[in-house]
Every structure is written in structure tokens, then in C-alpha cells.
Amino acid sequence: NVSEYINCFAPESSGKTFTYTEEPFFYEEFNITGWTINEEQVFYQNLKQEIESLNFYFSEDYSSFEPITGVDISDSLQTQFITYQMTVNYNNLDSSKVFTGKLRFKLFKESSTQNWYIYYWQDQAIGDNYDACFTALKSEYL
């Protein structure tokens, strides 16, 4: 569901602006258009039309968070780089593709709802495997 996916990100009313920082290999491609919550929504809508399923998981423990302020994690935190793997099963191609890389999130807790939201997402390829990172998938839907 596209709206449920977008609800994971910082709402405009929070005063936080969602930022996606691409794998540096794709910098010129993403620097031209930027990547905000609007692009994230269009990307996900377009992707959902072409896939049968998407399986995403973190391949290591991600329960360790760091305070952004250096003092407290009660209202904002960040992760270290976490290794992920995502399998995309396409509708018409009768095929799938595996994407792997590392990501880092920054999250904040909205005080009125006490919900946590992603406001920063950084992607990184593993080694020179640029075509397999999340940014490579996003670049197909710019």
C-alpha cells in the first residue's frame, strides 16, 4: 500500500524534510532531480505497478541506535549502516532481481502522536556493486 509506505516518512506538518542521499556513484543522476518525499511516492507507485512482490530484510541486527544529539534517543536517533537485501519479483518478466547494500536512517518521534518517522535515508553500495543497491532501483524510476 503506497499510503502506508509514505506514512513511514516525516510528515510535512512535522517541520522535518525527508531527504534521500543516494549512493555516490549515482550523484549526478540524483543531483539533477533531487529526491524528496514526492519523488519517493512516485517511485513507489511506479514500482508497485510493475512488481508482483517485494521482500526486504536486514541481514544483521539493527537494534542498536545512536542519539543524534549525543545525549538522548527519546526524540531522535540514527542507525549505523545496516546491510539489507531486497528481492523484487516482476509481474511480466517472470523474473526477480536481488538488491543489496547498506543503509542508514535518521528517525524522529513526533510529540503529539509518539510515532517514529524516517526523515533521512542514506544508501551505500557494497564494494563496487552499484547496480545492486537501492539507488540503482530508484534510478530506474526517475
N, C-alpha and C positions, 0 to 999 in steps of 0.2 A: 504494500500500500504506500503510495507516494506521500500522502499527507503524514502518515505515521513516521516515515523516514525523515521528512523535513522537520517534524516536531522534535527530533533529537538535537537540532541545532539552535543556536541562540536566536530567540525571537526578537524582532525589531524593537518591541517595547522594552527590552532589557537594556538598551543602550550599548550592547556589545555587537560588534560587527563580525560576522563569520568570515574567516579567511582560510583559504586552502593554499598551502605552499607546496608547489609541485616538486617532483624530482628535478634537480637542477639540469639534467640532460634536456628537459623539455622547456627550459626557462623562456626561450624566445617565443615559442608557440603560445605559452600561457601568459606571458607578459603583454602580448598584444591585446588579449581579450580580458585579462584578469579573471578571477574565479571567485564569485560571491555566492550567496545563498540562491540567487536567481539562476545562475549557471548550474548550481548543484541540483536544483529542482528539474531543470530542463534535461540535464544529463540523465537523471534517474528515470524520468518519464520516458525518454527515448530508449534507454536501456531496457526498461520493463516491457516495451513493445516487441523487442527482438529476442527476449530470452524466455526459456521455459522455467528455469530456476537459477538461483544463485546461492551458493553455500560459502559462508565466510566464517573463518575461525582464527583465533590467535593461537599460534603454535608454541606459546610459552606463557608462563604465569604473568599476569598483568595486574595483580592485586596490589602492587606497590606504587603508591602515588607520592608526589613531592609537592609541598606547598609552593605556590608561585611567589608569595610574598617572603618566603623564607621563615615564616613564623607559624602559620596556621593553615590547615586544609579544610576548615569548616565552610568556606565560601568560594574557594578557588583552588584548583590543583592541576598538575600536569603529570603525564606519564613519561617514563623513559621511552626510547624507541622500542616498540614491540613488533616482533615478527608476525606477519599474517600470511594466510593462504586463502585464496578465493577461487572457487571453481564456478565458471559461468557456462551454463548449458543453453545453447542457442536453439531457437524454435525450428527454423527452416534448414539449418545446416546439418542437423543430426550430428552435431559435434560439440565438444566442450573445450574450454581453454582454462588453464590454471594461471593465476596471477599470484605472485609472491613478492614480498618486500617488507619494509619496516615503516611503521607509522608512529607518530607522536600526537597526542591530543592535549589540548588545554580545555578545561571544563570550569564552569562556574555554577553555583547554586543560586537560583532566583529566590529572593527572600519571601515573596508572597506565596509561592506555590511549594517551595522547598524542593523543586525539581532541578536536576542537574542537566546542563546543556553543553554541547560542544561548541566552542567558538573559534578554535584554531585546530587545524589538521595539517600535519606535515607528512609528506610521503618521501620515501627513500628507496631506491633500488638496492638489491643485494648484489654487490660487486658491479659488474658491467651488464647485468641482466635487465637493462632498461625496458625492453619490450614486454616484460612480465610484471611490471609494477602497476599499481593502481592508476598512476598518472597516465600510463600508456593506454589503459582502457578509457579513461576520461578523454584523452586526446582524440579518440575515435568519434566522440560525440560533441565536439566543439561547435 
